[in-house]
């Protein structure tokens, strides 16, 4: 019963407090990643604290769901980080997404993220800018696109 409660969580509506925190964080992360190729830890820390405060109003099981979603998202992205194909900020951002939407929705968001990331990588490889090729792809944009696609097709 507890495992069912930890796994199931309807994805937050975009205009709920959780959705607002998620989309503001994704927007700032995408911009920051595009400009500097890193995602600030301070931004992710305050977003996670905000999600914890919002979840604390719903009780202990909501906090467990949030924690389980965050860990599930980070564990799924850990192999990409260990292969050095993704930065630690991107892994933490996916953990934040998992905390906001719940563990049940993380796999479909990651599938969308991978597809959008491949498309984004193709665009950057075809560009004439050599510094973009050398510094990598701002994957926070792909993560944001995966979450946005999930919310669009979920509703």
Backbone as JSON, one array per atom type, in Angstrom:
{
  "sequence": "XXXXXXXXXXXXXXXXXXXXXXXXXXXXXXXXXXXXXXXXXXXXXXXXXXXXXXXXXXXXXXXXXXXXXXXXXXXXXXXXXXXXXXXXXXXXXXXXXXXXXXXXXXXXXXXXXXXXXXXXXXXXXXXXXXXXXXXXXXXXXXXXXXXXXXXXXXX",
  "N": [[0.82, -1.19, 0.0], [1.91, 1.26, 0.83], [3.94, 1.51, -1.05], [2.43, 1.76, -3.39], [1.26, 4.25, -2.89], [3.51, 5.83, -2.92], [4.42, 5.59, -5.52], [2.28, 6.35, -7.22], [1.19, 9.34, -8.42], [-0.57, 11.98, -9.53], [0.39, 14.02, -12.23], [1.3, 17.31, -11.55], [-0.83, 20.08, -12.1], [-0.12, 22.62, -14.5], [-0.63, 25.21, -13.5], [-0.72, 24.92, -10.79], [0.77, 25.37, -7.51], [3.08, 23.71, -7.38], [3.49, 23.16, -10.1], [4.02, 25.74, -11.04], [6.42, 26.37, -9.69], [8.01, 24.38, -10.85], [7.96, 25.03, -13.67], [8.99, 27.64, -13.71], [11.54, 27.17, -12.68], [12.53, 25.43, -14.67], [12.53, 27.15, -16.87], [14.38, 29.18, -16.1], [16.62, 27.56, -15.72], [17.02, 26.53, -18.31], [17.61, 28.86, -19.77], [19.94, 29.68, -18.4], [21.61, 27.48, -18.82], [21.85, 27.57, -21.58], [23.26, 29.95, -21.91], [25.58, 29.78, -20.24], [26.32, 27.12, -20.1], [25.94, 25.63, -17.77], [24.08, 24.65, -14.86], [22.9, 26.4, -12.17], [23.51, 25.4, -8.83], [22.31, 26.65, -6.67], [19.85, 27.58, -7.61], [18.51, 25.14, -8.13], [18.5, 24.09, -5.56], [16.91, 25.92, -4.06], [14.52, 25.63, -5.45], [13.91, 22.95, -4.91], [13.6, 23.08, -2.13], [11.36, 24.74, -2.07], [9.49, 23.01, -3.26], [9.42, 21.03, -1.28], [8.3, 22.48, 0.85], [5.77, 23.08, -0.22], [4.79, 20.46, -0.54], [4.74, 19.65, 2.1], [2.45, 20.7, 3.16], [0.56, 18.9, 2.38], [1.01, 16.6, 3.76], [2.71, 13.74, 5.27], [2.98, 11.52, 3.51], [2.97, 12.71, 1.03], [5.4, 14.04, 1.09], [7.06, 11.8, 1.12], [6.47, 10.77, -1.43], [7.49, 12.84, -3.0], [10.23, 12.71, -2.37], [10.8, 10.09, -3.25], [10.23, 10.33, -6.0], [12.18, 12.21, -6.74], [14.57, 10.79, -6.19], [14.22, 8.6, -7.91], [14.23, 9.81, -10.46], [16.85, 10.82, -10.5], [18.38, 8.49, -10.24], [17.74, 7.16, -12.61], [19.06, 8.8, -14.44], [21.66, 8.57, -13.74], [23.46, 6.65, -15.07], [24.0, 8.03, -17.51], [25.36, 10.24, -16.57], [27.6, 9.01, -15.41], [28.83, 8.01, -17.67], [29.75, 10.29, -18.69], [28.22, 11.7, -20.49], [26.38, 13.5, -19.79], [25.86, 16.33, -17.72], [26.23, 17.0, -14.16], [24.44, 18.9, -13.22], [22.29, 18.62, -14.97], [21.4, 16.08, -14.25], [20.58, 16.58, -11.63], [18.54, 18.37, -12.2], [16.7, 16.73, -13.51], [16.09, 15.13, -11.34], [14.75, 17.01, -9.79], [12.54, 17.44, -11.44], [11.4, 14.9, -11.25], [10.71, 14.98, -8.55], [8.72, 16.89, -8.63], [6.71, 15.93, -10.39], [6.33, 13.25, -9.79], [7.23, 9.78, -9.47], [6.02, 8.03, -11.24], [5.59, 9.36, -13.64], [8.08, 10.0, -14.6], [9.57, 8.18, -16.38], [8.22, 8.5, -18.93], [8.58, 11.21, -19.36], [11.36, 11.29, -19.54], [11.75, 9.78, -21.86], [10.63, 11.47, -23.79], [12.37, 13.6, -23.4], [14.82, 12.52, -24.24], [14.33, 12.13, -26.96], [13.84, 14.79, -27.82], [16.29, 15.86, -27.07], [18.02, 14.5, -28.82], [17.19, 15.59, -31.25], [17.81, 18.28, -30.77], [20.58, 18.05, -30.48], [21.27, 17.32, -33.08], [20.63, 19.68, -34.45], [22.5, 21.44, -33.31], [24.87, 20.21, -34.13], [24.76, 20.56, -36.86], [25.06, 23.22, -37.06], [27.16, 26.06, -37.81], [28.77, 27.01, -35.85], [31.61, 26.52, -34.08], [32.25, 26.61, -31.38], [29.97, 25.84, -30.05], [29.84, 23.18, -30.72], [32.08, 22.2, -29.41], [31.59, 22.74, -26.72], [29.35, 21.33, -25.98], [25.85, 20.34, -25.67], [23.16, 22.29, -24.53], [21.44, 20.69, -22.32], [19.36, 21.17, -20.6], [17.4, 22.49, -21.96], [16.3, 20.45, -23.52], [15.28, 18.85, -21.48], [13.36, 20.56, -20.41], [11.7, 20.75, -22.64], [10.82, 18.09, -22.8], [9.31, 17.88, -20.43], [7.37, 19.83, -20.93], [6.14, 18.76, -23.23], [5.08, 16.46, -22.08], [3.17, 17.51, -20.28], [1.49, 18.78, -22.11], [0.43, 16.67, -23.68], [-0.67, 15.15, -21.69], [-2.85, 16.49, -20.73]],
  "CA": [[0.0, 0.0, 0.0], [2.79, 2.42, 0.89], [4.62, 1.62, -2.34], [1.46, 2.31, -4.34], [1.1, 5.66, -2.62], [4.73, 6.53, -3.29], [4.56, 5.58, -6.96], [1.23, 7.05, -7.94], [0.93, 10.75, -8.17], [-0.95, 12.67, -10.76], [1.27, 15.14, -12.54], [0.72, 18.58, -11.11], [-1.31, 20.99, -13.15], [0.87, 23.69, -14.71], [-0.93, 26.41, -12.73], [-0.66, 24.65, -9.36], [2.05, 25.88, -6.97], [4.16, 22.82, -7.8], [3.72, 23.4, -11.53], [4.65, 27.06, -11.21], [7.83, 26.23, -9.27], [8.68, 23.55, -11.85], [8.15, 25.71, -14.94], [9.91, 28.77, -13.51], [12.88, 26.59, -12.55], [12.95, 24.94, -15.98], [12.81, 28.3, -17.73], [15.65, 29.8, -15.69], [17.69, 26.59, -15.99], [17.26, 26.48, -19.75], [18.32, 30.08, -20.15], [21.27, 29.67, -17.8], [22.38, 26.44, -19.5], [22.14, 28.05, -22.93], [24.24, 31.03, -21.84], [26.85, 29.45, -19.58], [26.52, 25.67, -20.13], [25.84, 25.02, -16.45], [22.85, 24.95, -14.13], [23.34, 26.75, -10.82], [23.02, 24.58, -7.72], [21.46, 27.47, -5.8], [18.52, 27.57, -8.2], [17.9, 23.82, -7.9], [18.31, 23.93, -4.11], [15.74, 26.68, -3.62], [13.33, 25.02, -6.06], [13.61, 21.74, -4.16], [13.07, 23.51, -0.84], [9.99, 25.21, -2.34], [8.65, 21.83, -3.45], [9.25, 20.41, 0.03], [7.34, 23.29, 1.62], [4.44, 22.86, -0.81], [4.38, 19.09, -0.24], [4.53, 19.48, 3.54], [1.06, 21.03, 3.46], [-0.28, 17.75, 2.04], [1.25, 15.51, 4.69], [3.92, 12.94, 5.26], [3.07, 10.68, 2.33], [3.34, 13.57, -0.1], [6.85, 14.22, 1.2], [7.67, 10.54, 0.67], [6.34, 10.73, -2.89], [8.43, 13.81, -3.56], [11.57, 12.15, -2.21], [10.92, 8.93, -4.12], [10.29, 10.82, -7.38], [13.49, 12.83, -6.96], [15.58, 9.73, -6.25], [13.99, 7.8, -9.11], [14.72, 10.57, -11.61], [18.32, 10.9, -10.47], [18.94, 7.15, -10.48], [17.62, 6.87, -14.04], [20.01, 9.6, -15.19], [23.01, 8.31, -13.25], [24.35, 6.08, -16.09], [24.43, 9.06, -18.47], [26.37, 11.06, -15.89], [28.82, 8.22, -15.23], [29.47, 7.91, -18.99], [30.14, 11.67, -19.02], [27.45, 12.25, -21.59], [25.47, 14.49, -19.22], [26.43, 16.99, -16.56], [25.59, 16.77, -12.87], [23.31, 19.81, -13.12], [21.18, 18.02, -15.7], [20.91, 14.98, -13.43], [19.84, 17.18, -10.52], [17.32, 18.95, -12.75], [15.75, 15.61, -13.71], [15.64, 14.78, -10.0], [13.75, 18.02, -9.42], [11.35, 17.13, -12.23], [10.8, 13.72, -10.62], [10.09, 15.4, -7.3], [7.52, 17.69, -8.91], [5.64, 15.2, -11.09], [6.17, 11.91, -9.25], [8.04, 8.74, -10.11], [5.27, 7.37, -12.3], [5.67, 10.13, -14.88], [9.48, 10.25, -14.98], [10.02, 7.49, -17.61], [7.7, 9.08, -20.17], [9.25, 12.51, -19.55], [12.72, 11.02, -20.01], [11.69, 9.36, -23.25], [10.45, 12.7, -24.57], [13.6, 14.38, -23.27], [15.85, 11.9, -25.09], [14.0, 12.43, -28.36], [14.08, 16.22, -28.04], [17.74, 16.05, -26.96], [18.62, 14.07, -30.08], [16.87, 16.61, -32.25], [18.6, 19.45, -30.42], [21.98, 17.74, -30.81], [21.4, 17.38, -34.53], [20.64, 21.09, -34.84], [23.78, 22.03, -32.92], [25.93, 19.64, -34.96], [24.66, 21.13, -38.2], [25.37, 24.66, -37.03], [28.53, 26.39, -38.19], [29.46, 27.52, -34.68], [32.45, 25.46, -33.54], [32.26, 26.63, -29.92], [28.82, 25.06, -29.59], [30.2, 21.76, -30.84], [33.09, 21.84, -28.41], [31.12, 22.88, -25.35], [28.23, 20.44, -25.71], [24.49, 20.77, -25.92], [22.47, 22.67, -23.29], [20.42, 19.66, -22.2], [18.21, 21.66, -19.83], [16.36, 22.82, -22.95], [15.64, 19.19, -23.86], [14.5, 18.43, -20.3], [12.19, 21.44, -20.38], [10.83, 20.33, -23.74], [10.2, 16.82, -22.43], [8.27, 18.15, -19.43], [6.3, 20.56, -21.61], [5.44, 17.8, -24.07], [4.33, 15.58, -21.2], [2.0, 18.23, -19.8], [0.58, 19.06, -23.22], [-0.28, 15.46, -24.08], [-1.37, 14.59, -20.54], [-4.13, 17.18, -20.52]],
  "C": [[0.86, 1.26, 0.0], [3.51, 2.62, -0.43], [3.69, 2.18, -3.4], [1.3, 3.81, -4.15], [2.33, 6.45, -3.04], [4.9, 6.6, -4.8], [3.53, 6.44, -7.66], [1.14, 8.49, -7.48], [0.57, 11.38, -9.5], [0.01, 13.82, -11.0], [0.57, 16.43, -12.17], [0.27, 19.4, -12.3], [-0.31, 22.13, -13.3], [0.62, 24.94, -13.88], [-1.02, 26.15, -11.23], [0.66, 25.22, -8.82], [3.25, 25.02, -7.37], [4.51, 23.03, -9.26], [4.4, 24.73, -11.79], [6.12, 27.0, -10.83], [8.6, 25.45, -10.33], [8.96, 24.34, -13.13], [9.05, 26.94, -14.82], [11.35, 28.26, -13.42], [13.39, 26.08, -13.89], [13.29, 26.08, -16.92], [14.15, 28.95, -17.4], [16.81, 28.86, -15.98], [18.04, 26.51, -17.47], [18.03, 27.69, -20.23], [19.76, 30.05, -19.65], [22.17, 28.64, -18.5], [22.74, 26.86, -20.92], [23.25, 29.09, -22.92], [25.59, 30.54, -21.32], [27.19, 27.96, -19.56], [26.62, 25.04, -18.74], [24.54, 25.45, -15.81], [23.25, 25.23, -12.69], [22.69, 25.88, -9.74], [22.08, 25.35, -6.82], [20.03, 27.47, -6.31], [17.81, 26.25, -7.91], [17.63, 23.59, -6.42], [17.05, 24.66, -3.65], [14.45, 26.14, -4.24], [12.93, 23.76, -5.3], [13.05, 22.06, -2.78], [11.63, 24.0, -1.0], [9.03, 24.03, -2.53], [8.4, 21.1, -2.14], [8.24, 21.17, 0.87], [5.93, 23.08, 1.09], [3.93, 21.47, -0.46], [4.09, 18.89, 1.24], [3.11, 19.85, 3.95], [0.13, 19.86, 3.19], [0.01, 16.54, 2.91], [2.51, 14.72, 4.42], [4.07, 12.11, 3.99], [3.41, 11.48, 1.07], [4.84, 13.86, -0.09], [7.6, 12.97, 0.76], [7.61, 10.41, -0.85], [7.34, 11.66, -3.56], [9.85, 13.26, -3.5], [11.78, 10.97, -3.15], [11.01, 9.35, -5.59], [11.64, 11.44, -7.7], [14.58, 11.76, -7.08], [15.45, 8.9, -7.51], [14.51, 8.51, -10.36], [16.24, 10.63, -11.65], [18.96, 9.56, -10.75], [18.85, 6.78, -11.96], [18.64, 7.63, -14.88], [21.47, 9.33, -14.79], [23.92, 7.65, -14.29], [24.85, 7.1, -17.11], [25.5, 9.96, -17.85], [27.68, 10.29, -15.75], [29.56, 8.0, -16.55], [29.93, 9.26, -19.49], [29.42, 12.22, -20.24], [26.45, 13.3, -21.11], [26.11, 15.06, -17.97], [25.63, 16.71, -15.29], [24.38, 17.69, -12.68], [22.09, 19.27, -13.84], [20.56, 16.87, -14.91], [20.09, 15.53, -12.26], [18.53, 17.81, -11.01], [16.27, 17.88, -13.01], [15.24, 15.11, -12.35], [14.57, 15.74, -9.51], [12.45, 17.79, -10.17], [10.63, 15.93, -11.63], [10.12, 14.06, -9.3], [8.78, 16.13, -7.56], [6.39, 16.86, -9.5], [5.4, 13.8, -10.54], [6.89, 10.88, -10.1], [7.32, 8.08, -11.28], [5.42, 8.06, -13.65], [7.09, 10.34, -15.39], [9.89, 9.48, -16.24], [9.49, 8.09, -18.91], [8.31, 10.46, -20.43], [10.66, 12.3, -20.06], [12.74, 10.55, -21.45], [11.52, 10.57, -24.17], [11.71, 13.54, -24.56], [14.7, 13.83, -24.17], [15.59, 12.21, -26.56], [14.25, 13.9, -28.69], [15.58, 16.52, -27.98], [18.47, 15.61, -28.22], [18.39, 15.06, -31.2], [17.69, 17.88, -32.02], [20.08, 19.25, -30.74], [22.23, 17.81, -32.31], [21.46, 18.83, -35.02], [21.98, 21.73, -34.5], [24.94, 21.47, -33.73], [25.93, 20.22, -36.37], [24.98, 22.62, -38.23], [26.84, 24.87, -37.36], [29.37, 26.85, -37.01], [30.29, 26.42, -34.03], [32.49, 25.47, -32.01], [31.09, 25.86, -29.34], [29.15, 23.58, -29.65], [31.17, 21.34, -29.75], [32.54, 21.86, -26.99], [29.91, 22.01, -25.03], [26.88, 21.09, -25.98], [23.85, 21.16, -24.59], [21.25, 21.77, -23.08], [19.23, 20.08, -21.35], [17.07, 22.05, -20.76], [15.59, 21.56, -23.33], [14.78, 18.69, -22.7], [13.23, 19.27, -20.19], [11.19, 21.07, -21.47], [10.12, 19.02, -23.44], [9.09, 17.0, -21.41], [7.09, 18.86, -20.08], [5.48, 19.63, -22.49], [4.58, 16.88, -23.22], [3.06, 16.26, -20.7], [1.0, 18.52, -20.9], [-0.23, 17.82, -23.57], [-1.0, 14.78, -22.93], [-2.74, 15.22, -20.38], [-5.03, 17.16, -21.72]]
}
